Every structure is written in structure tokens, then in C-alpha cells.
Amino acid sequence: MKNTRNIRVYLQPAFLICTAVLATAGAGMSVTINKLGLYLKKEPIPLKKSLDLLDEYGIAPYQVEPVNKFKIENAEVAEALGTKDYIQWILEDTNAEVNSPAKHCLVFITYYDCPDRIPHVPEECYVGGGFQRLASDSVTLEIKNDSGFERKIPGKYLVFGSPKANLWQRAEKFPVLYFFKVNREYASSREEARIALNKNLFQKFSYFSKVELAFNQASVPPSKEEAIAASEKLLSVILPIIENEHWPDLEQ
């Protein structure tokens, strides 16, 4: 009987009227928001051109061999990544010295066409893979080339190492740099990327992309200065192509 009385409360005319008013108000608010030109829910916006179609012959002095293009085979890992728009390439700087610790770089670029969350960042991925984070710092990458392309990009510099190191075994360690492109601006962290996404209320579309560079191909890792210099050199070649030919133009 007690449960029946409780249900009857929700069937009273006053309660039903209030519910209808609230529902109408909510719908009206949604219409009002749209009329004001505010978009709380974004629509997906595709890449101009798939990252898989990045012109590997137009990024000299860098080159990539077919065996150095990787796709994620593990279904769970692929699902956790949250996107199918990505590339993982090991690029070789053919102008670098043979023994340069920054001669090879693993480039990992992901794209999200309708972002509702910021998925994995290196701090989580590498630690989840069994590495220890040894260092972390904010950096500014100064990108410029002879064609007049110039950017100052906030980024994150990290160093990871193997936890298996001991007195007889030298630790395996390597630097990683990454940043986000969020609509019209760059961000150095997941928190900054979220802030940038939340500012985009007057756009119907929204996207973000993560650019990650890992110098984990050499037995001796590059120093912080070497990793930053190598990153700036590589990005001065590849970033203008991605901006102009792949990432969407929200103005259009």
C-alpha cells in the first residue's frame, strides 16, 4: 500500500503539469540557445584528407619505409584510442649524423572529429605500458621554415624509463614531446585542450588532434635540447602540410 501511495504522488495533476512545464522550458531553452548561435553539442567534421594520405615523398629530408608504418592490431587498444584517423610512422632524418640519437623519431598523430572527451595522453599510455615517468616539463616549440610558416606551440616534454634498471643494467629511457591542435589554437595538455574546446560555443563543429613525437629508437637517448631541436626541425616540415592539407578549416 505504501508503494502504491508513493506512485500516486507522481500521477497527481499538479506533478504532471510541472513536469510538462519543465520539459517545455527545456525544449524552449534549447531552441533559444540555437537562435543565439550557441552550439552546446557539436557535429562531426571530417579531415580534409585522411592522415593515411600524408605525402611521404613531400617531407624531405625525412623518409619512412613501409615497414615503419604501424596500425594498431589489438582491438581493445584500437577501441581505447577512440579514433581510426591516425598515423604511426618512424621517420628518419636523412640529413642527421649516422650516430645522432635524434635521427629516428616515432610520429604518432591522432584526429578526433567530434570530441566529447580527451582520451589518452603519454603520461597515461607509457605508464600503463610499464614505464616510469622520470621527468616532465612545459616547453614552447618555435616552428618556422623558409616558406614563411611560423608558429609558437606550447607543448609537454616528458622522459620515460624502464623500471627494470638495476646496478648491472642501465635504464632504458627516452623523451616524448606532444601537444594538441584544438580548432584554431594549440594546447600543451589535456586540461588546456578541454578549456579550448569549451570556449568554442559559437561554432557548429569542433575537433582536436594530438601530435606526439617519441625519440625511442636509439640506444642512447637525445638530451632535452637535442629532442626539442629535432622536434622543431621535423615539425617545420610536416606541420604546414597537416595544417593546410589535412586538418579542417573551421572558417569554411
C-alpha positions, 0 to 999 in steps of 0.5 A: 500500500505504501508503494502504491501511495508513493506512485500516486504522488507522481500521477497527481495533476499538479506533478504532471503539469510541472513536469510538462512545464519543465520539459517545455522550458527545456525544449524552449531553452534549447531552441533559444540557445540555437537562435543565439548561435550557441552550439552546446553539442557539436557535429562531426567534421571530417579531415580534409584528407585522411592522415593515411594520405600524408605525402611521404615523398613531400617531407624531405629530408625525412623518409619512412619505409613501409615497414615503419608504418604501424596500425594498431592490431589489438582491438581493445587498444584500437577501441581505447584510442577512440579514433581510426584517423591516425598515423604511426610512422618512424621517420628518419632524418636523412640529413642527421649524423649516422650516430645522432640519437635524434635521427629516428623519431616515432610520429604518432598523430591522432584526429578526433572529429567530434570530441566529447572527451580527451582520451589518452595522453603519454603520461597515461599510455607509457605508464600503463605500458610499464614505464616510469615517468622520470621527468616532465616539463612545459616547453614552447616549440618555435616552428618556422621554415623558409616558406614563411610558416611560423608558429609558437606551440606550447607543448609537454616534454616528458622522459620515460624509463624502464623500471627494470634498471638495476646496478648491472643494467642501465635504464632504458629511457627516452623523451616524448614531446606532444601537444594538441591542435584544438580548432584554431589554437594549440594546447600543451595538455589535456586540461588546456585542450578541454578549456579550448574546446569549451570556449568554442560555443559559437561554432557548429563543429569542433575537433582536436588532434594530438601530435606526439613525437617519441625519440625511442629508437636509439640506444642512447637517448637525445638530451632535452635540447637535442629532442626539442631541436629535432622536434622543431626541425621535423615539425617545420616540415610536416606541420604546414602540410597537416595544417593546410592539407589535412586538418579542417578549416573551421572558417569554411 
